[in-house]
Amino acid sequence: MIELQGLTKTYAGKDVVEEVSLRVESGEFGVLIGPSGCGKSTTLRMINRLIPITRGRILLGDEDVTELPPEQLRRRIGYAIQSTGLFPHWTVAENIAVVPGLLKWPKQRIDARIDELLNLFHLDAGEFRHKYPHQLSGGQAQRVGVARALAADPEALLMDEPFGAVDPLTRDVLQNEMLRVHRQTGKTIVFVTHDMDEALKLASRIAILNAGRLVQYDRPIELLTQPADEFVRNFIGKADLGLKLLSRRWVYQYQQSAEILEQPSSFHHDRSSVTHGWEIDDQGRPLCLHGGRLYAEESEQRTRVTHEWSATPDMTMKEALSRMVWFRVMVLPVLDEQERLIGEVAMQGVMGREP
Ligand SMILES: Nc1ncnc2c1ncn2[C@@H]1O[C@H](COP(=O)(O)OP(=O)(O)OP(=O)(O)O)[C@@H](O)[C@H]1O
């Protein structure tokens, strides 16, 4: 747990962070967001004492961080930043080993930890251990940066716009990995971003700062449905509120059972309704959708299931809806890890309930 109590930072007589109080519970994913210059990074850097506090207190568990010895602070709080901060003349393994080395872990334990972390981020240890930062793509370097922050198994992880510098596709992949790693490790995270979509996707709680002050600290859904004031409403962006809500909903919440056709060849679409069914192979993987197209004249067509044209339970409903629109279908198959059909998610299901 990390708790800020009346946290204040003053530069040249001006409060750039002013009386900020909030609590990120153990295992929570807290996000700090706000316009440029609102004090996000300053707040984050006070937590690990890179910047001295002017007033107020920060607790890690029930201990005041200003009273922790530096090596304890390094072990208990990991830190990852946008530019990764990897040492360019050190290999990936040497970079990850920095804090465990400072803590004088035995070599064997450090080696095992490096492999474990590279695996966690789906980087092949044999291949990546010996690479130098310039031999990595932006996304790979970012993974190594986060792996390094996790090296000594800290209870909390601070991240300052870690995915700010990568392209949108890689960013999406890294965000998904971050969610998975958060689920797997249960770390308490404080994450700074200026991207509302990123915040809504990752956060269990979002703190909105404006000019050094905390304006609202809430769960994403509450922020979207009950913004504290006009500033928050504008900051969230009114335009695609419905889609933003769906970015906080997951396919498994909308998943329904799928009808499997015993005799696909005899399937005939009834034009008055949107009935449809799935043809599967002997492994249970979907081959085709019969019916279920967006337009009536297409409704008798069979649609071959492809990897892109499907959903997984942990996909956001925004992504699922986007795929339905793109592929002009009313329904997507939901697949398990072996790509077997475990259900379906339908456009009607999205429309038929409150977001
Ligand atoms: N060392 C410093 N001396 C004086 N003022 C500073 C210093 N560091 C930051 N500031 C000021 O404090 C305010 C908050 O800065 P901070 O970097 O925390 O903002 P931010 O919300 O992280 O912004 P961004 O999204 O642009 O990174 C800004 O107005 C900045 O100019």
Ligand as a Chemical Component Dictionary entry (heavy atoms), coordinates in Angstrom:
data_LIG
# 
_chem_comp.id                   LIG 
_chem_comp.type                 NON-POLYMER 
_chem_comp.pdbx_formal_charge   0 
_chem_comp.three_letter_code    LIG 
# 
loop_
_chem_comp_atom.comp_id 
_chem_comp_atom.atom_id 
_chem_comp_atom.alt_atom_id 
_chem_comp_atom.type_symbol 
_chem_comp_atom.charge 
_chem_comp_atom.model_Cartn_x 
_chem_comp_atom.model_Cartn_y 
_chem_comp_atom.model_Cartn_z 
_chem_comp_atom.pdbx_ordinal 
LIG N1  N1  N 0 13.390 21.300 -10.677 1  
LIG C1  C1  C 0 12.362 22.120 -10.868 2  
LIG N2  N2  N 0 12.455 23.432 -10.581 3  
LIG C2  C2  C 0 11.387 24.255 -10.780 4  
LIG N3  N3  N 0 10.202 23.868 -11.256 5  
LIG C3  C3  C 0 10.050 22.575 -11.571 6  
LIG C4  C4  C 0 11.110 21.631 -11.404 7  
LIG N4  N4  N 0 10.675 20.410 -11.783 8  
LIG C5  C5  C 0 9.392  20.587 -12.198 9  
LIG N5  N5  N 0 9.018  21.864 -12.064 10 
LIG C6  C6  C 0 7.694  22.420 -12.392 11 
LIG O1  O1  O 0 6.734  21.697 -11.669 12 
LIG C7  C7  C 0 5.556  21.526 -12.431 13 
LIG C8  C8  C 0 5.185  20.047 -12.458 14 
LIG O2  O2  O 0 6.152  19.337 -13.218 15 
LIG P1  P1  P 0 5.997  17.783 -13.516 16 
LIG O3  O3  O 0 7.205  17.354 -14.292 17 
LIG O4  O4  O 0 5.710  17.066 -12.264 18 
LIG O5  O5  O 0 4.705  17.785 -14.438 19 
LIG P2  P2  P 0 4.038  16.578 -15.232 20 
LIG O6  O6  O 0 2.594  16.596 -14.863 21 
LIG O7  O7  O 0 4.777  15.319 -14.994 22 
LIG O8  O8  O 0 4.198  17.098 -16.715 23 
LIG P3  P3  P 0 4.454  16.300 -18.107 24 
LIG O9  O9  O 0 3.190  15.575 -18.433 25 
LIG O10 O10 O 0 4.704  17.438 -19.072 26 
LIG O11 O11 O 0 5.625  15.413 -17.919 27 
LIG C9  C9  C 0 5.812  22.113 -13.786 28 
LIG O12 O12 O 0 5.245  23.391 -13.848 29 
LIG C10 C10 C 0 7.334  22.211 -13.844 30 
LIG O13 O13 O 0 7.725  23.307 -14.616 31 
# 
loop_
_chem_comp_bond.comp_id 
_chem_comp_bond.atom_id_1 
_chem_comp_bond.atom_id_2 
_chem_comp_bond.value_order 
_chem_comp_bond.pdbx_ordinal 
LIG N1  C1  SING 1  
LIG C1  N2  SING 2  
LIG C1  C4  DOUB 3  
LIG N2  C2  DOUB 4  
LIG C2  N3  SING 5  
LIG N3  C3  DOUB 6  
LIG C3  C4  SING 7  
LIG C3  N5  SING 8  
LIG C4  N4  SING 9  
LIG N4  C5  DOUB 10 
LIG C5  N5  SING 11 
LIG N5  C6  SING 12 
LIG C6  O1  SING 13 
LIG C6  C10 SING 14 
LIG O1  C7  SING 15 
LIG C7  C8  SING 16 
LIG C7  C9  SING 17 
LIG C8  O2  SING 18 
LIG O2  P1  SING 19 
LIG P1  O3  DOUB 20 
LIG P1  O4  SING 21 
LIG P1  O5  SING 22 
LIG O5  P2  SING 23 
LIG P2  O6  DOUB 24 
LIG P2  O7  SING 25 
LIG P2  O8  SING 26 
LIG O8  P3  SING 27 
LIG P3  O9  DOUB 28 
LIG P3  O10 SING 29 
LIG P3  O11 SING 30 
LIG C9  O12 SING 31 
LIG C9  C10 SING 32 
LIG C10 O13 SING 33 
# 
